[in-house]
Amino acid sequence: MMKLLIVAASLATAVPVSAQDAAHPVIAGYGAITPLPGAANAPDAATPPRAVFNIAKAAATPDAVNPGLDKVARYLNLLGSVGVRAAPGDLIVIIHGPATPLVLNEAAYRAKFAVPNPNIELIAALEREGVEVHVCGQALTGHKIPRDALNPAITVDLSAMTTLTKYQMKGWAFIPD
């Protein structure tokens, strides 16, 4: 019996970890959580988890994923940990201020920072989950970023202020960065 347990344990550790795990039930590799079964104030499927995420702070270094984007992944993982999924369009991200360059496509980001854009993969994962990622058009102008330098997954809005007020007036929760 002991030999069987040792073999089973060896096999279990040799099997690669799946894309999703308890710390990343929806977005693999980003937004790690600690599942807390039975915790109070857990989301429920009857209430749409609508939120608008404000991302204005840049990552500490150009080669790091923006912490605001990671927070969006964490929210999706928290929802997923209790069996709730956001519907497409329930989560809006608006990027502006010093965070604006994270919306650059790979070539433009490399040209500006001499490193790959670490946010591309996460933006694609968020988009697959129905998250809409927007950028402030005023910030694009201020940062002198032309539209052809943008990641094609990004929507250009008039401004972060108009986006934030629009969604808050419609009842979306505001999540600051």
C-alpha positions in Angstrom: 0.0 0.0 0.0 2.8 2.4 0.9 4.5 1.7 -2.4 1.3 2.5 -4.3 1.0 5.8 -2.4 4.6 6.7 -3.3 4.0 5.9 -7.0 0.8 7.9 -7.0 2.5 10.9 -5.3 5.3 10.7 -7.9 2.9 10.7 -10.8 0.9 13.6 -9.3 4.0 15.7 -9.1 5.2 14.7 -12.6 1.9 15.8 -14.3 2.1 19.4 -15.6 -0.1 22.0 -13.9 -3.2 22.8 -15.9 -3.7 26.2 -17.4 -6.2 27.1 -14.6 -5.7 26.2 -11.0 -7.2 27.3 -7.6 -5.2 30.5 -7.6 -6.0 31.3 -11.3 -9.4 29.7 -12.0 -10.2 32.0 -15.0 -7.0 33.9 -16.1 -4.0 31.6 -16.0 -0.8 33.1 -14.7 -2.3 36.5 -13.7 -4.3 37.9 -10.8 -3.5 35.2 -8.3 -6.1 34.7 -5.5 -6.6 32.6 -2.4 -9.9 30.8 -2.6 -11.9 31.2 0.6 -15.0 28.9 0.5 -17.8 30.2 2.8 -16.4 33.7 3.0 -18.9 36.6 3.5 -19.8 38.9 0.6 -19.0 36.6 -2.2 -20.4 37.5 -5.6 -23.4 35.6 -6.8 -24.6 34.8 -10.3 -27.9 36.7 -9.8 -26.0 40.1 -9.7 -24.1 41.1 -12.8 -20.5 41.9 -11.6 -20.3 45.1 -13.6 -17.3 47.3 -12.9 -15.2 50.0 -14.6 -11.5 49.8 -13.7 -9.5 53.0 -13.8 -5.8 52.4 -14.7 -3.7 55.5 -14.6 -0.5 54.2 -12.9 2.4 52.8 -14.9 4.2 49.6 -14.0 7.4 50.1 -12.0 9.5 49.1 -15.0 8.6 48.8 -18.7 9.2 45.0 -18.6 6.6 44.5 -15.8 2.9 43.8 -16.3 0.8 46.7 -15.3 -0.6 46.1 -11.8 -3.9 47.6 -12.7 -4.4 45.0 -15.5 -3.4 42.3 -13.0 -6.1 43.6 -10.7 -8.7 43.0 -13.4 -7.5 39.4 -13.8 -7.7 39.0 -10.0 -11.3 40.2 -10.1 -12.1 37.6 -12.8 -10.3 35.0 -10.8 -12.2 35.9 -7.6 -15.5 35.7 -9.5 -14.5 32.4 -11.0 -13.5 31.0 -7.6 -17.2 31.1 -6.5 -18.6 30.0 -9.9 -19.5 33.4 -11.2 -18.5 34.5 -14.7 -18.8 38.1 -16.0 -20.8 38.5 -19.3 -19.1 40.1 -22.2 -19.1 43.9 -21.6 -19.7 43.7 -17.9 -16.1 44.7 -17.2 -14.6 47.9 -18.7 -11.0 49.0 -18.3 -10.0 52.6 -19.1 -6.3 53.4 -19.4 -4.9 56.9 -19.2 -2.2 59.0 -17.6 1.3 57.4 -17.1 -0.2 54.0 -17.8 -1.1 55.0 -21.4 1.9 53.4 -23.2 0.8 49.9 -22.1 -1.7 50.0 -25.0 1.1 50.1 -27.6 1.4 47.2 -30.1 4.5 45.0 -29.8 6.6 46.9 -32.4 5.8 50.3 -31.0 6.4 49.2 -27.4 9.8 47.7 -28.3 10.8 50.8 -30.2 9.9 53.0 -27.2 11.2 50.8 -24.3 13.6 48.3 -26.0 11.7 45.4 -24.3 8.7 43.3 -25.4 5.3 44.6 -24.2 4.5 42.5 -21.1 0.8 43.5 -21.2 -0.1 42.0 -24.6 -0.7 38.5 -23.4 -2.8 39.6 -20.4 -4.9 42.0 -22.6 -5.6 39.1 -24.9 -6.7 36.9 -22.0 -8.9 39.6 -20.6 -10.4 40.2 -24.1 -11.2 36.4 -24.4 -13.2 36.8 -21.1 -15.3 39.6 -22.5 -13.4 42.5 -20.8 -13.4 45.7 -22.9 -10.1 47.5 -22.7 -10.2 51.2 -23.6 -7.7 54.1 -23.7 -8.3 57.8 -23.2 -8.0 59.5 -26.6 -6.8 62.7 -24.8 -4.0 60.7 -23.2 -3.0 59.3 -26.6 -2.6 62.8 -27.8 -0.7 63.9 -24.8 1.7 60.9 -25.1 2.0 61.5 -28.9 0.8 57.9 -29.6 -0.7 57.5 -33.1 -3.6 55.1 -33.6 -1.5 52.8 -35.8 0.8 52.2 -32.9 -2.0 50.7 -30.8 -2.6 47.1 -29.8 -5.7 46.3 -32.0 -7.6 45.0 -29.0 -7.8 48.5 -27.6 -10.8 50.8 -28.1 -10.1 54.6 -28.2 -12.5 56.7 -26.1 -13.0 60.4 -26.1 -11.5 60.6 -22.6 -11.1 58.7 -19.4 -13.4 61.2 -17.6 -16.3 60.6 -20.0 -15.9 56.9 -19.9 -15.7 56.8 -16.1 -18.8 59.0 -15.7 -20.8 57.2 -18.3 -20.3 53.8 -16.7 -20.7 55.0 -13.1 -24.0 56.7 -14.1 -25.1 53.4 -15.6 -24.5 51.7 -12.2 -21.1 50.1 -12.8 -18.9 49.9 -9.7 -15.7 52.1 -9.9 -12.5 50.3 -9.1 -9.5 52.6 -8.8 -5.9 51.6 -9.4 
